[in-house]
Every structure is written in C-alpha cells, then in structure tokens.
Amino acid sequence: MEVFIRKPSIDMFTGVRVTKDTVIEYENENVTQTVKNLVFHTLSKVSGEKYESIYNTTIKLEEGDILIFEEEGRGYIMPVETFMTVEEAINELECIKDIKEVGDNNDSL
C-alpha cells in the first residue's frame, strides 16, 4: 500500500514571528493594532448597510507565535492554521521523503 499526503500549499504570506521584544503599531481606517510585551491588541470597526460594530480584542501571545499580515485591510491576524517558514516546511518534508509504502497492518506509520 502506498503512502499519500495532501499537496503542500505554496501560498506565501507575510508576517512576523513574535519575540518578547516585538513591537508593532499598525493603523488604517478600520483597524488600530499594537503588539508590545507579548500582548496583541486590536480595535476594529466593521460596518455594513445598516450596522456598525466595534471589536476590542486582546490576545496574550507567546514567543514564537506567528502573526500574518492581511493585505485586505484587517492588519495582523493570529491564524488558526499552523504556519511555518519555507525552510521549516522543507525540513519536515525531508524527514518523510523516503517513506513510500507501508505494510497492510500500518505498523510502519
């Protein structure tokens, strides 16, 4: 039986890996954001035809967390998915490149 994986994504995103020294200040017409002392604060305004909502969000970060910058005007976001650098992804794939088949009982996985 062969082994298959999902096709790796080659979509690339800009962002930052947070350290205790990371300081970010970002603002546009709908979003004001700061990162300082591992605290990520966002004040955002969302409006539609008959409504306007204001969200005040604070996230306690850990060193190594990745924030992705959204080009659509939302600023930085803490992604739900796991992100890594291209080099980290290549290293992970290198670890499994020689696995081509497994026994019927899947003891090899």
C-alpha positions as CSV (number, residue, x, y, z in Angstrom):
1,M,0.0,0.0,0.0
2,E,1.4,3.4,-0.9
3,V,1.5,6.4,1.4
4,F,0.0,9.7,0.3
5,I,0.0,13.3,1.8
6,R,-2.0,16.3,1.0
7,K,-0.4,18.5,-1.7
8,P,1.6,21.1,0.2
9,S,0.5,24.7,-0.2
10,I,2.9,27.1,-2.0
11,D,0.8,30.1,-0.9
12,M,3.1,32.5,0.9
13,F,2.1,35.1,3.4
14,T,3.9,38.0,5.0
15,G,4.1,38.2,8.8
16,V,6.2,38.2,11.9
17,R,7.3,35.6,14.4
18,V,6.8,37.2,17.8
19,T,9.5,37.6,20.4
20,K,9.4,39.3,23.8
21,D,10.9,42.4,22.1
22,T,8.4,42.6,19.2
23,V,6.7,46.0,19.0
24,I,4.2,46.7,16.3
25,E,1.9,49.6,15.7
26,Y,-0.4,49.5,12.7
27,E,-3.4,51.6,11.8
28,N,-5.7,52.1,8.9
29,E,-9.3,53.5,8.5
30,N,-10.8,50.4,10.2
31,V,-8.1,48.9,12.4
32,T,-5.8,50.1,15.1
33,Q,-3.3,47.4,16.4
34,T,-0.4,47.2,18.8
35,V,1.9,44.5,19.9
36,K,4.1,45.1,23.0
37,N,5.2,42.9,25.9
38,L,3.7,39.9,24.1
39,V,0.2,41.5,24.2
40,F,-1.6,41.9,20.8
41,H,-4.4,44.5,21.0
42,T,-6.8,45.2,18.1
43,L,-9.6,47.7,17.9
44,S,-11.5,47.2,14.6
45,K,-14.6,48.7,13.1
46,V,-16.8,46.7,10.7
47,S,-19.8,48.4,9.1
48,G,-22.5,47.4,6.7
49,E,-25.6,48.9,5.2
50,K,-27.5,49.1,8.4
51,Y,-24.9,48.4,11.1
52,E,-21.6,49.2,12.6
53,S,-19.7,47.0,15.0
54,I,-16.6,47.7,17.0
55,Y,-14.4,44.9,18.3
56,N,-11.9,45.3,21.0
57,T,-9.7,42.2,21.2
58,T,-6.7,41.4,23.3
59,I,-4.6,38.3,22.8
60,K,-1.8,37.2,25.1
61,L,1.0,36.0,22.8
62,E,3.8,33.6,23.4
63,E,7.3,33.8,22.0
64,G,7.3,32.1,18.6
65,D,3.7,32.8,17.8
66,I,3.3,33.9,14.2
67,L,1.1,36.9,13.1
68,I,0.1,37.0,9.5
69,F,-0.4,40.4,7.8
70,E,-3.7,40.5,5.8
71,E,-3.5,42.7,2.7
72,E,-7.3,43.2,2.7
73,G,-7.1,45.8,5.4
74,R,-7.5,43.7,8.5
75,G,-3.9,44.2,9.5
76,Y,-2.3,41.5,11.5
77,I,-4.2,38.3,12.4
78,M,-3.4,35.4,14.6
79,P,-4.1,32.5,12.2
80,V,-6.0,29.4,13.2
81,E,-3.9,27.2,10.9
82,T,-0.2,26.4,11.7
83,F,2.2,28.5,9.7
84,M,6.0,27.9,9.3
85,T,8.8,29.3,7.2
86,V,9.6,27.7,3.8
87,E,12.8,26.3,5.3
88,E,10.9,24.6,8.2
89,A,8.4,23.1,5.7
90,I,11.2,21.7,3.6
91,N,12.8,20.2,6.7
92,E,9.6,18.5,7.7
93,L,9.1,17.0,4.2
94,E,12.8,15.9,4.2
95,C,12.0,13.7,7.2
96,I,9.4,11.7,5.4
97,K,10.8,11.7,1.8
98,D,11.9,8.1,2.0
99,I,8.6,6.6,3.2
100,K,7.0,5.2,0.1
101,E,5.0,2.1,1.2
102,V,3.7,0.7,4.4
103,G,2.6,-2.8,5.4
104,D,-1.1,-3.8,5.2
105,N,-1.2,-3.5,9.1
106,N,0.2,0.1,9.0
107,D,2.8,-0.8,11.7
108,S,5.3,1.4,9.8
109,L,3.4,4.6,10.5
